[in-house]
Amino acid sequence: MNLEQRNNILSKARILKNLKRYDLADAELRKLLVDDPEDAEVLKALAIKEIEQQQYYEAQKYVSQLVGLVINDAYVHYLQAILHLTLQKNTEAEKSIREALTLQPEEPIYYGILAEIFVFQKNWEQVLLVTASGLIFDADNLHCLLLRAWALSHNDRREEAEEVMKKLLSLGPDQSEVICYIGKILYTQKRFDEAYSYFQNALQLDPSNEEARAYALTIRKHQNWLFRNVTSHIIKLPYLFGILPKWGRWLIRLSVGAGCFYLLQGYGLWIQIICACIMAISVKMQLSLYFSPVILLLTKVSDQLTDDDLESKRLAQGGKEPNGIVIPEGFLCIVSFVVLSCWIWGGPALGIIVTSGILVVGVLSIFTLFRKKVFKTNPQKEAIRKQEKEAFEQRREEQKAEWKETKAEIKQEWQTAKDEFKLDMEKVREERKQRNQEREARWQQAEGTRKQNRPQKSILRTIGNVFAWLVIIKVSMYILILLGMGLVSLFS
């Protein structure tokens, strides 16, 4: 393989990797690796591919091989530092990134990795020093700026942190990771409302940003005063567990620990009703033991439906309330606790009365809220909703166009790879056919030689058999003579 072919295959593999066609990229790179197992560029590309696929231990093998081949390559030490940092080996990561900085001190990315190590160690002064060094070479490096803002915020230098965050917003206004990181800084400063808006913006830019979604859900939960002030203390009443029987204490611990009294919204209300009914009929210890796993399962399903469906829809729509009725979680906690207490302490009569009353009030409330939501529409909100819908449709059309282009590129790359694979398979078939012909010729030649030597071998085998039988007969005669002599001497 000449140099031009090698460069073409390497470029093709990089394109496939950027298109996240990792299997095809791996196949192309391994072709080059078979030709030259110590090709540093190919090993780098394989290591980067494994890191992107989060196969860190596989990437470690390639990086270790690279360190032995090109010890003076700063980028290799940078890859090694990333792997050590991901595997929480901070000491080894610091050593590797310092070697990279020794070889290439003008690269700001390396300063960002070193600063990230100091962030894990909460050494804010060192973070500020390292990021300042990196910003000397590139004043607009986002990684160094983000870590610097984080360190300034934790070092009680909020005014300087605000200036850095403003600069970040001017440099990356459409980057979801930058917006999410600024939201995290505001979250650590307990500026929850501002942080929540940043997390919403990050989700609008990239709906798959799970970190922003998790922070937004956390803030959303803690904005509910019932969650903060009631649900966190409802099970801490000191006299409660002294009054309940043993099975009741166990059932409440299990139910609360599993999340029966957590956030339930929309159609999750029906799961809450089912859980309350199961608790109500479990007035005997045996039934409570049987139904507790069911309670756990229903609670988990309810929590999953709530977090992943309704709240995700709300955040994906830029903070607007989703279609349906959102029930405050603290209210449901108190209702469930009251119903359970009435059934345990007041008996079936009081339990049925309270449960029926709560169900009637709940149905009437839901019907009233539904009527308000359906028949009382706000024209201004409708206009805003229409504009947002048009903007969403426009973005979707743009995404469809981008996807068509990407699909065409992938199809073309796939066809090229398929054609090359066919050519390779034809070559392999020709080589295999040639080897089979050579093997057949050698076999025929050996068979002819074997036929020529067969008569001579058969004569020698016959002579050997005759000689063996003669020896056997002679030995047998000697044995018989000796036996006869022994018998004669015995009877004489």
Secondary structure as the mmCIF struct_conf table of DSSP 4:
data_model
#
loop_
_struct_conf.conf_type_id
_struct_conf.id
_struct_conf.beg_label_comp_id
_struct_conf.beg_label_asym_id
_struct_conf.beg_label_seq_id
_struct_conf.end_label_comp_id
_struct_conf.end_label_asym_id
_struct_conf.end_label_seq_id
HELX_RH_AL_P HELX_RH_AL_P1 LEU A 3 ASN A 18
TURN_TY1_P TURN_TY1_P1 LEU A 19 LYS A 20
HELX_RH_AL_P HELX_RH_AL_P2 TYR A 22 ASP A 35
TURN_TY1_P TURN_TY1_P2 PRO A 37 GLU A 38
HELX_RH_AL_P HELX_RH_AL_P3 ALA A 40 GLU A 52
TURN_TY1_P TURN_TY1_P3 GLN A 53 GLN A 54
HELX_RH_AL_P HELX_RH_AL_P4 TYR A 56 LEU A 69
TURN_TY1_P TURN_TY1_P4 ILE A 71 ASN A 72
HELX_RH_AL_P HELX_RH_AL_P5 ALA A 74 THR A 86
TURN_TY1_P TURN_TY1_P5 LEU A 87 GLN A 88
HELX_RH_AL_P HELX_RH_AL_P6 ASN A 90 LEU A 103
TURN_TY1_P TURN_TY1_P6 PRO A 105 GLU A 106
HELX_RH_AL_P HELX_RH_AL_P7 PRO A 108 PHE A 120
TURN_TY1_P TURN_TY1_P7 GLN A 121 LYS A 122
HELX_RH_AL_P HELX_RH_AL_P8 TRP A 124 PHE A 137
TURN_TY1_P TURN_TY1_P8 ALA A 139 ASP A 140
HELX_RH_AL_P HELX_RH_AL_P9 LEU A 142 HIS A 154
TURN_TY1_P TURN_TY1_P9 ASN A 155 ASP A 156
HELX_RH_AL_P HELX_RH_AL_P10 ARG A 158 LEU A 171
TURN_TY1_P TURN_TY1_P10 PRO A 173 ASP A 174
HELX_RH_AL_P HELX_RH_AL_P11 SER A 176 THR A 188
TURN_TY1_P TURN_TY1_P11 GLN A 189 LYS A 190
HELX_RH_AL_P HELX_RH_AL_P12 PHE A 192 LEU A 205
TURN_TY1_P TURN_TY1_P12 PRO A 207 SER A 208
HELX_RH_AL_P HELX_RH_AL_P13 GLU A 210 HIS A 222
TURN_TY1_P TURN_TY1_P13 GLN A 223 GLN A 223
HELX_RH_AL_P HELX_RH_AL_P14 TRP A 225 LEU A 226
HELX_RH_PI_P HELX_RH_PI_P1 PHE A 227 THR A 231
TURN_TY1_P TURN_TY1_P14 SER A 232 ILE A 235
TURN_TY1_P TURN_TY1_P15 PRO A 238 TYR A 239
HELX_RH_AL_P HELX_RH_AL_P15 LEU A 240 ILE A 243
BEND BEND1 LEU A 244 LEU A 244
HELX_RH_AL_P HELX_RH_AL_P16 LYS A 246 ALA A 258
TURN_TY1_P TURN_TY1_P16 GLY A 259 PHE A 261
BEND BEND2 TYR A 262 TYR A 262
TURN_TY1_P TURN_TY1_P17 GLY A 266 TYR A 267
HELX_RH_AL_P HELX_RH_AL_P17 GLY A 268 ILE A 281
BEND BEND3 LYS A 284 LYS A 284
HELX_RH_AL_P HELX_RH_AL_P18 MET A 285 LEU A 305
HELX_RH_PI_P HELX_RH_PI_P2 THR A 306 GLU A 311
HELX_RH_AL_P HELX_RH_AL_P19 SER A 312 ALA A 316
TURN_TY1_P TURN_TY1_P18 GLN A 317 GLY A 319
HELX_LH_PP_P HELX_LH_PP_P1 LYS A 320 PRO A 322
BEND BEND4 ASN A 323 GLY A 324
HELX_LH_PP_P HELX_LH_PP_P2 VAL A 326 PRO A 328
HELX_RH_AL_P HELX_RH_AL_P20 GLU A 329 SER A 341
HELX_RH_PI_P HELX_RH_PI_P3 CYS A 342 GLY A 346
HELX_RH_AL_P HELX_RH_AL_P21 GLY A 347 PHE A 375
HELX_RH_AL_P HELX_RH_AL_P22 PRO A 379 PHE A 491
#
